[in-house]
Amino acid sequence: PPSALLEALIRHTERTGDTAAIETAARTMDAMGRGGIYDQLAGGFARYSVDAGWVVPHFEKMLYDNAQLLRAYAHLARRTGDPLARRVVEETVTFLRRDLRVPGGFASSLDADADGVEGSTYVWTPDELAEVLGPETGRWAAELFVVTERGTFEHGRSTLQLPTDPDDRERFAAVCAALLEARGRRVQPTRDDKVVTAWNAMTSTALAEAGAGLGDTGYVDERVRCADELLSNHLVGGRLRRSSLGGHVGETDGGLDDHATLSTALLTLFQVTGETRFLGAGAGVLDTAIELFADQEAPGAWFDATGEGLIARPRDPIDGATPAGASLMAEALLTASMLADPAKAVGYAELLEHSLSRASVIVAKLPRSAGHWMSVMSARVAGPVQIAVAEGSASNHALTRAAWSHVPGGAVVVAGEQDSHPLLVARGPIDGRDAAYVCRGTVCGLPVTDEESLVAQLG
């Protein structure tokens, strides 16, 4: 799945109005969400597909894939209202909570095989469907899910696809429930229970953005718990650790990606909850990352590890299955440059400019391996965009919810009473009504007090 590129394409349309970009992303995401790479019964994406049609996956489910795709599908859902994207978001969150939640956060992965047989938990024959559902409903389900006599996988068995939505939604829900129950009686894949800081932080950001953008506070609550667990378990003596298992933190220090993703997650959580403790914690993790990983001889260049005990310090600025530590650091710097105290924000902005300047070569020569870089660049070139919502003491928060529903990717939203944050200094409600102030860089529009006017300014 080209996870980072999907988010970049959506942001490109938001910035430029070029609908071809988001249409490309939506077409890909529709094919993935209807294909065998997506678990049509339980939610969640497999690691990759072995064919161009997304039919046959490598059945391993990775937390980092689902975190990135959750973020992209949630963005598409609130931007276009696409019902499939919304369903994928809801089912992926359910998958994360049900199958990957462990003490301390979310587990790293589910294996591809069970009892040494790849995919055995997930694939079906027509006869197996009929056995669970009865002959008539079994035939209906086989046609709906493209379960054929020949099979789309190995040994005459098929992955479940959903090329078209069923007409009978109640029947479909009953079929899915019955098949999921039957599947639960099969041998299940084993789970890697390690809680990796970077992957959990990416999940936290995705949950927060999905919850705020789609109006589901439960997603945000889940994200708060995850972030609090990372802070309490993985910060030891002021140093961030890479992972934990069973609530016991490991000895390995966190890398650049761990620090950068956790900083972004905490800064995002500050925005959606208004709790200033997350703002301070996010800036603190970012400052530590700058101290530990910045190349002092080349501003804007980053090492991926501290170098302690290493002959040479590794660095790789290319986005892969997960974004590069350097591009994740650029995102954290971008967010902090808009949220931090003005004196510190200047330093973050300068480092960001150096980082993006260096990455321009990667974007020009290897765009398919620079999706996250392009996402950050698009948000930066767009302003960056900041929305400050000045709320009165009796606010119903409707304007803030509207801001989250329409905010471009990579922008920030801060809501609160006048003077409660640098973005709200000398900015208050208008005629007793909550007021939104939209700024691009240092240029701000007139305050607006209704959703329609807010959308017009963002457009």
C-alpha positions in Angstrom: 0.0 0.0 0.0 1.4 3.4 -1.0 0.3 4.8 2.4 2.3 8.0 2.5 1.7 8.8 -1.1 -2.1 8.6 -0.6 -2.0 11.3 2.1 0.3 13.4 -0.1 -2.2 13.2 -3.0 -5.1 14.3 -0.8 -3.1 17.2 0.5 -2.1 18.2 -3.0 -5.7 18.6 -4.0 -6.4 20.6 -0.8 -3.6 22.9 -1.6 -4.0 23.3 -5.4 -7.6 22.4 -6.2 -6.3 19.8 -8.7 -8.9 17.1 -8.3 -6.9 14.5 -10.3 -4.7 13.9 -7.3 -7.5 13.0 -4.8 -9.3 11.0 -7.5 -6.2 8.9 -8.0 -5.9 8.4 -4.2 -9.6 7.6 -3.9 -9.5 5.1 -6.8 -6.6 3.3 -5.2 -8.2 3.3 -1.7 -11.4 2.0 -3.1 -9.7 -0.9 -4.8 -7.7 -1.7 -1.6 -10.7 -1.4 0.7 -12.7 -3.8 -1.6 -9.8 -6.2 -2.2 -8.4 -9.2 -0.4 -5.7 -7.1 1.1 -8.4 -5.7 3.4 -10.0 -8.0 6.0 -13.7 -7.8 4.9 -14.9 -9.5 8.1 -12.7 -8.0 10.9 -11.2 -4.9 9.5 -7.5 -4.1 9.1 -5.1 -4.3 6.2 -2.5 -7.0 5.4 1.1 -6.1 4.9 1.1 -6.1 1.1 -0.5 -7.8 -2.0 1.3 -10.2 -4.3 -0.9 -9.1 -7.3 -1.9 -5.9 -9.0 -5.5 -6.3 -8.2 -5.0 -6.3 -4.4 -6.6 -9.8 -4.3 -4.0 -12.0 -2.6 -2.2 -10.5 0.3 0.8 -11.6 2.4 -1.5 -12.0 5.3 0.6 -10.5 8.1 -1.0 -7.5 9.6 1.4 -4.7 10.7 0.5 -1.9 13.1 2.4 0.7 11.1 0.5 -0.1 7.9 -2.9 0.2 9.6 -1.8 3.4 11.4 -0.9 5.1 8.2 -3.9 3.8 6.2 -6.3 4.8 9.1 -5.0 8.3 8.8 -5.4 8.5 5.0 -8.8 6.9 5.0 -10.1 9.2 7.7 -8.8 12.2 5.7 -10.5 10.9 2.6 -13.7 10.3 4.5 -14.0 13.7 5.9 -12.9 15.4 2.7 -15.2 13.6 0.4 -17.8 11.9 2.6 -17.0 8.6 0.9 -19.0 5.9 2.7 -16.5 3.1 2.0 -13.7 5.2 3.5 -15.8 5.9 6.6 -16.5 2.1 6.9 -12.9 1.2 6.6 -12.0 3.7 9.3 -14.6 2.3 11.7 -13.6 -1.3 11.1 -9.9 -0.6 11.3 -10.3 1.1 14.7 -12.4 -1.9 15.8 -9.6 -4.2 14.6 -7.0 -2.2 16.5 -9.0 -2.3 19.7 -10.0 -5.9 19.5 -7.0 -7.6 18.1 -3.9 -5.5 18.8 -4.7 -3.8 22.1 -2.2 -5.0 24.8 -1.0 -3.6 28.1 1.0 -0.4 27.3 -0.4 0.3 23.8 -0.9 -1.6 20.6 0.9 -4.8 19.5 3.2 -4.8 16.6 1.7 -7.4 14.3 -0.3 -10.5 13.6 1.5 -13.4 11.8 0.6 -14.3 8.3 0.2 -18.0 9.1 -1.5 -20.2 11.6 0.0 -23.6 12.4 2.5 -23.0 9.6 -0.1 -22.5 6.9 -0.2 -19.0 5.4 -3.6 -17.4 5.3 -5.4 -20.4 6.6 -7.4 -18.3 9.1 -8.8 -16.0 6.4 -9.6 -18.0 3.2 -12.7 -19.9 2.2 -14.3 -22.3 -0.2 -17.9 -22.2 -1.4 -18.6 -25.4 0.6 -17.3 -23.8 3.8 -19.5 -20.8 3.3 -22.5 -23.1 2.7 -21.7 -25.1 5.8 -21.7 -22.0 8.0 -24.5 -20.1 6.3 -26.7 -22.7 4.6 -26.9 -23.4 0.8 -28.9 -20.4 -0.3 -27.1 -17.8 1.8 -23.8 -19.5 1.1 -24.2 -19.1 -2.6 -25.2 -15.4 -2.1 -22.1 -14.8 0.0 -19.8 -16.7 -2.4 -21.0 -14.4 -5.2 -20.7 -11.3 -3.1 -17.2 -12.1 -1.8 -15.9 -13.6 -5.0 -15.4 -17.1 -3.5 -15.0 -19.4 -6.5 -14.8 -23.1 -7.1 -11.3 -22.6 -8.6 -10.3 -20.3 -5.8 -8.4 -17.0 -5.9 -5.7 -18.2 -3.5 -4.1 -21.6 -3.1 -5.7 -25.1 -3.0 -9.1 -23.9 -4.3 -9.6 -21.4 -1.5 -10.4 -17.7 -1.9 -9.7 -14.5 -0.1 -12.8 -12.4 0.6 -13.3 -9.4 -1.7 -16.2 -7.0 -1.9 -16.3 -5.5 -5.4 -19.8 -4.0 -4.8 -21.9 -3.2 -1.8 -24.7 -5.6 -1.0 -28.3 -4.4 -1.5 -29.5 -6.1 1.7 -27.4 -4.6 4.5 -29.1 -6.5 7.3 -28.4 -9.8 5.6 -24.8 -8.8 4.9 -24.3 -7.9 8.6 -25.7 -11.2 9.7 -23.5 -13.1 7.2 -20.3 -11.2 8.4 -21.1 -12.0 12.0 -21.7 -15.7 11.3 -18.5 -16.0 9.2 -16.4 -14.1 11.8 -17.7 -16.4 14.6 -16.8 -19.5 12.5 -13.4 -18.0 11.6 -12.8 -17.5 15.3 -13.0 -21.3 15.8 -10.1 -21.8 13.4 -6.4 -21.8 14.5 -5.5 -18.1 14.9 -2.3 -16.4 13.9 0.1 -15.5 16.7 0.6 -11.9 17.8 3.8 -10.0 18.3 3.0 -8.1 21.5 5.9 -5.7 21.4 4.7 -2.1 21.8 6.9 0.0 19.5 7.0 3.7 20.3 7.0 5.0 16.7 4.3 2.7 15.5 2.1 3.4 18.5 2.6 7.1 18.2 1.6 7.0 14.5 -1.5 5.1 15.6 -2.2 7.8 18.2 -2.0 10.6 15.6 -4.3 8.7 13.2 -6.9 8.0 16.0 -6.8 11.7 17.1 -7.3 13.0 13.6 -10.0 10.5 12.8 -11.9 11.2 16.0 -11.7 15.0 15.6 -12.4 15.0 11.9 -15.2 12.5 11.9 -16.7 13.5 15.3 -16.1 10.3 17.2 -14.8 11.2 20.7 -14.1 7.5 21.4 -11.3 7.5 19.0 -9.7 10.5 20.8 -10.2 8.8 24.2 -8.4 5.7 22.9 -5.6 7.9 21.7 -5.2 9.7 25.0 -4.8 6.3 26.8 -2.2 5.2 24.3 -0.2 8.4 24.6 -0.4 8.4 28.4 0.9 4.8 28.4 3.8 5.7 26.1 4.8 8.6 28.3 4.5 6.6 31.5 6.2 3.4 30.3 8.7 4.4 27.6 10.2 7.6 29.0 12.8 6.4 31.5 15.0 9.0 33.2 14.2 11.5 30.5 15.3 9.1 27.7 12.8 7.6 25.3 13.0 3.8 24.8 12.2 2.0 21.6 9.7 -0.7 22.8 8.2 -2.6 25.7 6.7 -6.1 26.1 4.1 -7.0 28.7 4.4 -3.6 30.4 8.2 -4.0 30.8 10.2 -1.5 28.9 13.3 -2.6 26.9 16.8 -1.2 27.2 17.1 0.0 23.6 17.0 3.8 23.2 14.4 5.3 20.9 15.5 6.4 17.5 14.8 9.5 15.5 11.5 8.0 14.3 10.3 7.2 17.8 11.0 10.8 19.0 9.5 12.5 15.9 6.3 10.5 15.8 5.7 10.8 19.6 6.2 14.6 19.4 3.7 14.9 16.5 1.3 12.6 18.4 1.5 14.7 21.6 1.1 18.0 19.7 -1.9 16.6 17.9 -3.4 15.5 21.1 -3.0 19.0 22.5 -5.0 20.3 19.6 -7.9 17.9 20.0 -8.1 17.9 23.8 -6.8 21.4 24.7 -4.7 19.9 27.5 -1.5 21.9 27.7 0.4 19.1 29.3 0.6 17.4 25.9 1.9 20.6 24.3 4.8 20.8 26.8 5.5 17.1 26.5 5.5 17.2 22.7 7.9 20.1 22.6 10.1 18.4 25.2 10.4 15.2 23.1 11.1 17.3 20.1 13.9 19.3 21.8 15.5 16.0 22.9 15.3 14.7 19.3 17.1 17.8 18.1 19.8 17.4 20.7 20.3 13.7 20.0 19.9 13.4 16.3 20.7 16.7 14.5 23.8 16.7 12.4 25.6 19.7 13.8 27.8 20.0 10.7 24.8 20.0 8.2 21.7 21.8 9.4 18.6 20.0 8.4 20.3 16.6 8.2 19.4 13.9 10.7 20.9 10.7 12.1 18.5 7.8 12.7 20.2 6.6 15.9 22.2 8.2 18.7 25.4 6.5 17.6 26.2 5.1 21.1 28.2 1.9 20.6 28.1 2.2 16.8 31.1 2.6 14.4 29.0 4.8 12.1 25.7 6.5 12.7 23.0 5.4 10.2 20.8 7.7 8.3 18.3 7.1 5.5 16.1 10.0 4.4 14.1 7.8 2.0 10.4 7.0 2.8 9.7 3.3 2.7 7.0 1.1 4.3 7.2 3.6 7.1 8.3 7.2 6.6 11.9 8.1 7.1 12.9 9.4 10.5 14.0 12.6 8.8 10.6 13.2 7.1 8.8 12.4 10.4 11.1 14.9 12.1 10.1 17.5 9.5 6.4 16.9 10.3 7.1 17.4 14.1 9.0 20.6 13.4 6.3 21.9 11.1 3.6 21.3 13.8 5.7 22.7 16.6 6.6 25.8 14.6 2.9 26.7 14.6 2.1 25.7 18.2 5.1 26.6 20.3 5.9 29.8 22.0 7.0 32.3 19.4 10.6 32.4 20.6 11.0 28.7 20.2 8.8 28.5 17.1 11.4 30.5 15.1 14.1 27.9 15.7 11.8 25.0 14.8 10.8 26.8 11.5 14.5 27.4 10.6 15.3 23.7 11.1 12.2 22.8 9.1 13.4 24.9 6.1 16.8 23.4 6.2 15.3 19.9 6.3 12.8 20.5 3.4 15.5 22.1 1.3 17.7 19.0 1.6 14.8 16.7 0.9 13.9 18.5 -2.4 16.4 16.4 -4.2 14.7 13.2 -3.0 11.3 14.5 -4.1 12.6 15.4 -7.5 14.4 12.2 -8.2 12.5 9.5 -6.2 8.9 10.8 -5.7 7.4 7.4 -5.1 9.8 7.1 -2.1 9.1 10.6 -0.8 5.4 10.4 0.1 5.7 11.7 3.6 8.2 14.4 2.5 5.6 15.6 0.0 2.9 15.7 2.6 5.0 17.9 4.9 6.1 20.1 2.0 2.5 20.5 0.8 1.4 21.6 4.3 4.3 24.0 4.5 3.8 25.6 1.1 0.1 26.0 1.8 1.0 28.6 4.5 1.3 26.7 6.8 -2.4 26.9 7.7 -3.4 27.7 11.3 -7.0 27.9 12.6 -7.6 29.6 15.9 -11.1 29.3 17.3 -11.8 31.9 20.0 -14.5 30.4 22.2 -16.6 32.0 24.8 -17.2 30.6 28.3 -20.6 29.2 27.2 -19.4 27.8 23.8 -21.0 24.7 22.4 -17.8 24.1 20.4 -19.7 23.8 17.1 -17.3 26.1 15.2 -14.4 24.1 16.5 -16.0 20.8 15.3 -16.5 22.5 11.9 -12.9 23.5 11.8 -11.8 19.9 12.4 -14.2 18.7 9.7 -12.6 20.9 7.1 -9.0 21.5 8.2 -6.5 20.7 5.5 -3.9 18.0 6.2 -0.9 19.2 8.1 -2.6 22.4 9.4 -3.2 23.0 13.1 -6.4 23.8 15.0 -6.3 25.6 18.4 -9.5 26.3 20.3 -9.9 28.1 23.6 -10.6 31.4 25.3 -8.9 34.6 24.3 -5.2 34.8 25.2 -5.1 31.1 26.2 -2.5 30.3 23.5 -0.1 32.3 21.3 -2.5 31.8 18.4 -5.3 33.3 20.4 -3.5 36.4 21.8 -5.9 39.4 21.4 -8.3 37.2 19.5 -11.7 36.7 21.0 -15.3 36.0 20.2 -17.2 38.4 17.9 -20.5 39.8 19.2 -20.7 37.0 21.7 -20.2 34.3 19.1 -17.3 32.0 18.7 -14.9 33.3 16.0 -12.4 31.4 13.8 -9.2 33.1 12.7 -7.6 31.5 9.6 -4.0 32.3 9.0 -1.6 31.2 6.2 1.9 31.8 7.5 1.8 35.3 8.9 -1.2 36.5 6.8 -4.6 36.1 8.5 -8.1 36.6 7.2 -11.0 38.4 8.9 -12.6 36.4 11.8 -15.7 34.4 10.8 -18.4 33.1 13.1 -20.2 30.4 10.9 -19.2 27.2 9.2 -20.0 28.4 5.7 -17.6 31.4 6.0 -14.9 29.2 7.5 -15.1 26.8 4.6 -14.9 29.7 2.2 -11.7 31.0 3.8 -10.1 27.5 3.9 -11.0 27.0 0.2 
